[in-house]
Amino acid sequence: QVQLVESGGGLVQPGGSLRLSCEASGSIFSINAMGWYRQAPGKERNLVARITMSNGSIKYADSAKGRFTISGDNAKNTVYLQMNDLKPEDTAVYSCFARLGTSGTPNYWGQGTQVTVSS
């Protein structure tokens, strides 16, 4: 089992920044990749960013490229999502995930954190 605890959401003005954190515990040795999905009201949940723990390979959604940065701290079992130049359309619940396999759907989810971008 893997437990994921998120922090760092909140309310920010357009153009502002937030950093999300996701700390993993439990069977962390089994994790292949971690990252975030987000879901806005009435919309599908979509991948924002993902990092492969073994080799640092990173994937971003087109909407995140150039503004968001995902990084990992293996010593702290924590993954971070630095979000800059936030836009109202970034408003969503952001959910951290951990995936055990080299592909496929996530196996574990964090509790989700609300990010609201509004003036």
QUIDA-V236421 format. One record per backbone hydrogen bond with DSSP energy under -1.0 kcal/mol. NH is the residue of the N-H (numbers start at 1). CO is the residue of the C=O. If there is no record, write none. Layout:
NH_CO, NH_CO
This chain:
3_25, 5_23, 7_21, 10_114, 12_116, 15_86, 16_13, 18_83, 20_81, 21_7, 22_79, 23_5, 24_77, 25_3, 27_1, 28_26, 30_27, 31_28, 32_99, 33_99, 34_51, 35_97, 36_49, 37_95, 38_46, 39_93, 43_40, 46_38, 48_36, 49_36, 50_59, 51_34, 52_57, 53_32, 56_52, 59_50, 61_48, 64_61, 65_61, 67_64, 68_64, 69_82, 71_80, 73_78, 78_73, 79_22, 80_71, 81_20, 82_69, 83_18, 84_67, 86_16, 90_87, 91_88, 92_115, 93_39, 94_113, 95_37, 97_35, 98_108, 99_33, 107_98, 108_98, 110_96, 113_94, 115_92, 116_10, 118_12
